[in-house]
Amino acid sequence: MSDFKRISVAETLELLAQQAVVADIRDEQSFASGHMAGAFHLTNTSLGQFMRQVPFEQPVVVVCYHGNSSQGAARYLAEQGYEQVYSMDGGFESWRTQQPFVSGQSDS
């Protein structure tokens, strides 16, 4: 797969039940103030660690603020060889308004 799919918050929930990894690409301060439980804070600095830890066949959901920047990051991960890459429409803001469970910095 060299492309990604755009998915909704509801579809993200389904993927999380199937052990998908959430890659949150927001800035450090935004990530620290709240993120999806278990999310990996994916930055230019942590990319190598992410690629060593997350198998290429594991589903990856990329999350940003509103669902725009995550598309570029999702495309990049797909180009690197990840087989199932998704960009969550509406980003973290959509998740936050639809899901009451938001974690703080102690979860990752």
N, C-alpha and C positions, 0 to 999 in steps of 0.2 A: 504494500500500500504506500503510495507516495502522496496521498492527500489525507484530509481530515474531514470529519462530519461535524456539522453544527447541531447541537442538541439542547433540549429544554431542561429546566430544573427537574421536572418529573423524570425525564429520561436519565438525568445524572443520578438521581436516587436509585434507579434500577441498576445502573452500572456500578454504583458503590456497593450494592448488595452482591455484586459479582467480583468484588475485590479490586475494583478500579483504583488507580492512584490519582489523586488530585494534585496538579501542579499549579500553584498559585504564583502568578508572575507580578503581582502588585509590589509597590515599594515596601521597604522594611517597616516603616512606621505604620502603614495601613495594615500590613500583615500582622504586626504585633498587636494592633488594637482590636483585631478580630479576623478569624478565618474559619474555614470549614474544618471540622474535626479531622485530624490526621493528615492535613494538607502538607505537602512538601513545598517549602518556599523556594521556587526556582528563579535563580538569578544567573547572570553571566558567570559569577564566581562559583555557584553551586551546580552548574550544569554537568561538570565532569562527575561529581558525586552522584547526581541523579542518574546519569547514564550507567554508572557502575552498579547502582542499587536496584534499578527498575528493569526487569527483563523486557526485551523488545516485544514479546508476545502479550504482556500485561496491558490491559486497557488503561489509557491515560486521558484524563479530563483536564484541559487547561482552562484556568479561570483568571480573569483580570477584573477590572472595575465594572465595566458595562458590556463586555462581550465583543469588543472590537480588537484590542491588542492581542487577545488570546488567539485570534485566528492566525496571525503571523507566527506566533510561537508554536501553535499546533502544526502548522504547515512545516516548520523547521524540524520538529520532532519526527514527523512522518518522513521527511526527507532523510533523516538520520537512520531510519530503519524501524521505527516503532510501527507496529502493524495495525493497532486500533487507537487512533488519536481523535479526540473530540474537543470542540470549543463550546463552552456553555454559553448559550445566548443569554444576554442580560447581565452576565458576569456576577460578581459577588453581591452587588446591590440587589439583583433579582433574587439571589439565594437568600440573602438576609431578610428580605420582605416576605418570602414564601416559607422559610424554614426558621423555627425559633431557636435552633441549636447552633450557636456560633461559639467557637472556642477562642480563647485568648492565647497569649504567647507560650504558655506552658505545655501545649500539646505537640510541639515539634522541635 
